[in-house]
Amino acid sequence: MTEEREREVLSTVVDIVRESGYEALTMDAVAARAHCGKATLYRQWHSKPRLVARAISAVGHASGNAPAADTGSLRGDLHARFLSMIDKCREDTPLIAGLAHAALVDRELARAMREALIETEMAELTAMVDRAVARGELTARPAALAHLSQLIFGAVLTRPLFEDAYADADYLVRLLDEVLMPALTHT
């Protein structure tokens, strides 16, 4: 399958999940809408959870979630990362929240999402912290690093519930300055 064709299939998956939810997505529906064989989908991705996790990961990377910036400071790196997320928060928060809900009962989906999204995000955050340690901003990897992805994902996904608003630049900067930086620099 060519890269362009793969992007088309993965985009179709995201569209169906946005329209109908994870539970309603079937390999038959993807095959019909993407004009490909169901066997091709299984050969390429092996299962619905893997296909969905790959689609979400691909859409995130295609939409500006570029590799972690190296701005010269930990706060600058995190700020740049947050700025790259803002445009997609409104569109992707309901999608990811719905998938997170489905992952509570679908362990294969949970594992696939961890591998495709969480582990990638955590690796980028760890690289930022390691650069801060190398620059002398931090004396060592802080214990809070283990919770960083959960704090970010949790804050972004639950803001609509608590404040009836999606994460925006102001919210993410407050999260960075009032929660994340104090946690990461606490010794």
C-alpha atoms as a printed R data frame, in Angstrom:
    type eleno elety resid chain resno       x      y      z
1   ATOM     1    CA   MET     A     1   0.000  0.000  0.000
2   ATOM     2    CA   THR     A     2   1.418  3.389 -0.953
3   ATOM     3    CA   GLU     A     3   1.839  6.098  1.679
4   ATOM     4    CA   GLU     A     4  -0.834  8.198 -0.008
5   ATOM     5    CA   ARG     A     5  -3.285  5.290 -0.027
6   ATOM     6    CA   GLU     A     6  -2.502  4.518  3.610
7   ATOM     7    CA   ARG     A     7  -3.228  8.155  4.552
8   ATOM     8    CA   GLU     A     8  -6.578  7.920  2.737
9   ATOM     9    CA   VAL     A     9  -7.537  4.751  4.623
10  ATOM    10    CA   LEU     A    10  -6.429  6.160  7.980
11  ATOM    11    CA   SER     A    11  -8.300  9.397  7.337
12  ATOM    12    CA   THR     A    12 -11.410  7.353  6.562
13  ATOM    13    CA   VAL     A    13 -11.046  5.547  9.893
14  ATOM    14    CA   VAL     A    14 -10.852  8.826 11.809
15  ATOM    15    CA   ASP     A    15 -13.844 10.205  9.911
16  ATOM    16    CA   ILE     A    16 -15.967  7.169 10.775
17  ATOM    17    CA   VAL     A    17 -14.955  7.253 14.453
18  ATOM    18    CA   ARG     A    18 -15.747 10.985 14.613
19  ATOM    19    CA   GLU     A    19 -19.140 10.446 12.973
20  ATOM    20    CA   SER     A    20 -20.290  7.272 14.703
21  ATOM    21    CA   GLY     A    21 -17.922  6.386 17.540
22  ATOM    22    CA   TYR     A    22 -15.442  3.565 17.994
23  ATOM    23    CA   GLU     A    23 -18.045  0.932 18.748
24  ATOM    24    CA   ALA     A    24 -19.821  1.558 15.418
25  ATOM    25    CA   LEU     A    25 -16.633  1.332 13.355
26  ATOM    26    CA   THR     A    26 -16.259 -1.956 11.493
27  ATOM    27    CA   MET     A    27 -13.639 -3.216  9.101
28  ATOM    28    CA   ASP     A    28 -16.450 -3.664  6.570
29  ATOM    29    CA   ALA     A    29 -17.402  0.020  6.876
30  ATOM    30    CA   VAL     A    30 -13.786  1.137  6.449
31  ATOM    31    CA   ALA     A    31 -13.286 -1.162  3.459
32  ATOM    32    CA   ALA     A    32 -16.462  0.091  1.784
33  ATOM    33    CA   ARG     A    33 -15.800  3.774  2.321
34  ATOM    34    CA   ALA     A    34 -12.076  3.583  1.547
35  ATOM    35    CA   HIS     A    35 -12.678  1.356 -1.492
36  ATOM    36    CA   CYS     A    36 -10.323 -1.391 -0.415
37  ATOM    37    CA   GLY     A    37 -10.605 -5.008  0.595
38  ATOM    38    CA   LYS     A    38 -11.244 -6.016  4.181
39  ATOM    39    CA   ALA     A    39  -8.427 -8.559  3.862
40  ATOM    40    CA   THR     A    40  -6.065 -5.694  3.008
41  ATOM    41    CA   LEU     A    41  -7.008 -3.937  6.243
42  ATOM    42    CA   TYR     A    42  -6.388 -7.052  8.330
43  ATOM    43    CA   ARG     A    43  -3.137 -7.814  6.516
44  ATOM    44    CA   GLN     A    44  -1.854 -4.278  7.120
45  ATOM    45    CA   TRP     A    45  -3.131 -3.647 10.684
46  ATOM    46    CA   HIS     A    46  -4.302 -7.051 12.020
47  ATOM    47    CA   SER     A    47  -7.202 -5.704 14.113
48  ATOM    48    CA   LYS     A    48  -9.654 -2.854 14.540
49  ATOM    49    CA   PRO     A    49  -7.893 -1.462 17.652
50  ATOM    50    CA   ARG     A    50  -4.516 -1.374 15.895
51  ATOM    51    CA   LEU     A    51  -6.049  0.269 12.834
52  ATOM    52    CA   VAL     A    52  -7.745  2.939 14.946
53  ATOM    53    CA   ALA     A    53  -4.658  3.647 17.065
54  ATOM    54    CA   ARG     A    54  -2.514  3.950 13.933
55  ATOM    55    CA   ALA     A    55  -5.080  6.265 12.352
56  ATOM    56    CA   ILE     A    56  -5.167  8.528 15.413
57  ATOM    57    CA   SER     A    57  -1.374  8.609 15.563
58  ATOM    58    CA   ALA     A    58  -1.082  9.378 11.840
59  ATOM    59    CA   VAL     A    59  -3.656 12.161 11.990
60  ATOM    60    CA   GLY     A    60  -1.860 13.713 14.973
61  ATOM    61    CA   HIS     A    61   1.494 13.729 13.206
62  ATOM    62    CA   ALA     A    62   0.012 15.004  9.953
63  ATOM    63    CA   SER     A    63  -1.739 17.869 11.727
64  ATOM    64    CA   GLY     A    64   1.270 19.577 13.199
65  ATOM    65    CA   ASN     A    65   2.278 17.469 16.171
66  ATOM    66    CA   ALA     A    66   5.867 17.733 15.050
67  ATOM    67    CA   PRO     A    67   8.763 16.231 16.971
68  ATOM    68    CA   ALA     A    68   9.642 18.061 20.161
69  ATOM    69    CA   ALA     A    69  11.215 21.469 19.627
70  ATOM    70    CA   ASP     A    70  14.554 22.293 21.244
71  ATOM    71    CA   THR     A    71  14.174 25.931 22.280
72  ATOM    72    CA   GLY     A    72  17.005 25.973 24.799
73  ATOM    73    CA   SER     A    73  14.840 25.692 27.929
74  ATOM    74    CA   LEU     A    74  12.445 23.149 29.385
75  ATOM    75    CA   ARG     A    75   9.656 25.696 29.685
76  ATOM    76    CA   GLY     A    76  10.250 26.812 26.101
77  ATOM    77    CA   ASP     A    77  10.188 23.225 24.835
78  ATOM    78    CA   LEU     A    78   6.938 22.457 26.667
79  ATOM    79    CA   HIS     A    79   5.410 25.757 25.551
80  ATOM    80    CA   ALA     A    80   6.278 24.998 21.907
81  ATOM    81    CA   ARG     A    81   4.771 21.518 22.282
82  ATOM    82    CA   PHE     A    82   1.561 22.981 23.680
83  ATOM    83    CA   LEU     A    83   1.328 25.547 20.893
84  ATOM    84    CA   SER     A    84   1.521 22.711 18.368
85  ATOM    85    CA   MET     A    85  -1.472 21.061 20.094
86  ATOM    86    CA   ILE     A    86  -3.841 24.021 20.326
87  ATOM    87    CA   ASP     A    87  -5.362 23.905 16.858
88  ATOM    88    CA   LYS     A    88  -6.329 20.257 17.236
89  ATOM    89    CA   CYS     A    89  -7.696 20.406 20.799
90  ATOM    90    CA   ARG     A    90 -11.250 21.348 19.823
91  ATOM    91    CA   GLU     A    91 -11.427 18.759 17.049
92  ATOM    92    CA   ASP     A    92  -9.529 15.906 18.677
93  ATOM    93    CA   THR     A    93 -10.562 16.149 22.339
94  ATOM    94    CA   PRO     A    94 -13.993 14.535 21.806
95  ATOM    95    CA   LEU     A    95 -12.421 11.910 19.542
96  ATOM    96    CA   ILE     A    96  -9.700 10.939 22.034
97  ATOM    97    CA   ALA     A    97 -12.137 11.085 24.966
98  ATOM    98    CA   GLY     A    98 -14.468  8.703 23.138
99  ATOM    99    CA   LEU     A    99 -11.625  6.331 22.378
100 ATOM   100    CA   ALA     A   100 -10.404  6.532 25.986
101 ATOM   101    CA   HIS     A   101 -13.893  5.530 27.114
102 ATOM   102    CA   ALA     A   102 -13.927  2.592 24.687
103 ATOM   103    CA   ALA     A   103 -10.442  1.593 25.865
104 ATOM   104    CA   LEU     A   104 -11.778  1.077 29.390
105 ATOM   105    CA   VAL     A   105 -13.477 -2.106 28.196
106 ATOM   106    CA   ASP     A   106 -11.354 -2.949 25.145
107 ATOM   107    CA   ARG     A   107  -7.908 -3.879 26.454
108 ATOM   108    CA   GLU     A   108  -6.509 -4.335 22.943
109 ATOM   109    CA   LEU     A   109  -7.560 -0.785 22.058
110 ATOM   110    CA   ALA     A   110  -6.027  0.493 25.302
111 ATOM   111    CA   ARG     A   111  -2.729 -1.245 24.527
112 ATOM   112    CA   ALA     A   112  -2.718 -0.023 20.918
113 ATOM   113    CA   MET     A   113  -3.433  3.564 22.005
114 ATOM   114    CA   ARG     A   114  -0.648  3.420 24.601
115 ATOM   115    CA   GLU     A   115   1.792  2.179 21.976
116 ATOM   116    CA   ALA     A   116   0.723  4.620 19.243
117 ATOM   117    CA   LEU     A   117   0.044  7.755 21.290
118 ATOM   118    CA   ILE     A   118   1.068  7.691 24.927
119 ATOM   119    CA   GLU     A   119   4.487  6.071 24.566
120 ATOM   120    CA   THR     A   120   5.378  8.393 21.688
121 ATOM   121    CA   GLU     A   121   4.293 11.457 23.662
122 ATOM   122    CA   MET     A   122   6.137 10.230 26.754
123 ATOM   123    CA   ALA     A   123   9.328  9.691 24.737
124 ATOM   124    CA   GLU     A   124   9.145 13.287 23.466
125 ATOM   125    CA   LEU     A   125   8.536 14.642 26.978
126 ATOM   126    CA   THR     A   126  11.397 12.545 28.355
127 ATOM   127    CA   ALA     A   127  13.714 13.912 25.646
128 ATOM   128    CA   MET     A   128  12.775 17.463 26.700
129 ATOM   129    CA   VAL     A   129  13.527 16.696 30.347
130 ATOM   130    CA   ASP     A   130  16.799 14.956 29.470
131 ATOM   131    CA   ARG     A   131  17.901 18.039 27.505
132 ATOM   132    CA   ALA     A   132  17.047 20.180 30.543
133 ATOM   133    CA   VAL     A   133  19.195 17.909 32.720
134 ATOM   134    CA   ALA     A   134  22.057 18.105 30.199
135 ATOM   135    CA   ARG     A   135  21.799 21.929 30.176
136 ATOM   136    CA   GLY     A   136  21.859 22.031 33.980
137 ATOM   137    CA   GLU     A   137  18.287 23.342 34.351
138 ATOM   138    CA   LEU     A   138  17.444 20.224 36.356
139 ATOM   139    CA   THR     A   139  19.832 18.194 38.483
140 ATOM   140    CA   ALA     A   140  18.202 14.878 37.526
141 ATOM   141    CA   ARG     A   141  15.061 13.463 35.978
142 ATOM   142    CA   PRO     A   142  12.289 14.541 38.319
143 ATOM   143    CA   ALA     A   143   9.888 11.980 39.789
144 ATOM   144    CA   ALA     A   144   7.025 14.028 38.320
145 ATOM   145    CA   LEU     A   145   8.128 13.008 34.813
146 ATOM   146    CA   ALA     A   146   6.355  9.677 35.326
147 ATOM   147    CA   HIS     A   147   3.053 11.569 35.653
148 ATOM   148    CA   LEU     A   148   3.561 14.240 33.002
149 ATOM   149    CA   SER     A   149   1.600 12.590 30.171
150 ATOM   150    CA   GLN     A   150  -1.297 11.820 32.512
151 ATOM   151    CA   LEU     A   151  -1.391 15.399 33.747
152 ATOM   152    CA   ILE     A   152  -1.402 16.816 30.218
153 ATOM   153    CA   PHE     A   153  -3.879 14.362 28.692
154 ATOM   154    CA   GLY     A   154  -6.099 14.534 31.771
155 ATOM   155    CA   ALA     A   155  -6.179 18.315 31.818
156 ATOM   156    CA   VAL     A   156  -6.917 18.587 28.096
157 ATOM   157    CA   LEU     A   157  -9.566 15.853 28.055
158 ATOM   158    CA   THR     A   158 -11.428 16.940 31.185
159 ATOM   159    CA   ARG     A   159 -11.493 20.700 30.656
160 ATOM   160    CA   PRO     A   160 -14.740 20.527 28.635
161 ATOM   161    CA   LEU     A   161 -16.364 18.660 31.536
162 ATOM   162    CA   PHE     A   162 -15.139 20.974 34.297
163 ATOM   163    CA   GLU     A   163 -15.114 24.337 32.529
164 ATOM   164    CA   ASP     A   164 -17.294 23.880 29.420
165 ATOM   165    CA   ALA     A   165 -14.360 24.901 27.219
166 ATOM   166    CA   TYR     A   166 -11.642 23.212 25.211
167 ATOM   167    CA   ALA     A   167  -7.970 23.698 26.003
168 ATOM   168    CA   ASP     A   168  -6.700 26.933 24.475
169 ATOM   169    CA   ALA     A   169  -3.385 28.797 24.613
170 ATOM   170    CA   ASP     A   170  -4.183 30.588 27.880
171 ATOM   171    CA   TYR     A   171  -5.280 27.379 29.583
172 ATOM   172    CA   LEU     A   172  -2.233 25.439 28.432
173 ATOM   173    CA   VAL     A   173   0.171 28.196 29.527
174 ATOM   174    CA   ARG     A   174  -1.482 28.268 32.974
175 ATOM   175    CA   LEU     A   175  -1.194 24.471 33.161
176 ATOM   176    CA   LEU     A   176   2.464 24.754 32.220
177 ATOM   177    CA   ASP     A   177   3.348 27.557 34.648
178 ATOM   178    CA   GLU     A   178   1.117 26.649 37.597
179 ATOM   179    CA   VAL     A   179   1.277 22.843 37.578
180 ATOM   180    CA   LEU     A   180   3.844 21.260 35.292
181 ATOM   181    CA   MET     A   181   6.901 23.476 35.778
182 ATOM   182    CA   PRO     A   182   6.558 23.538 39.589
183 ATOM   183    CA   ALA     A   183   6.187 19.740 39.599
184 ATOM   184    CA   LEU     A   184   9.174 19.226 37.313
185 ATOM   185    CA   THR     A   185  11.469 21.672 39.108
186 ATOM   186    CA   HIS     A   186  10.523 20.635 42.652
187 ATOM   187    CA   THR     A   187  13.437 18.993 44.412
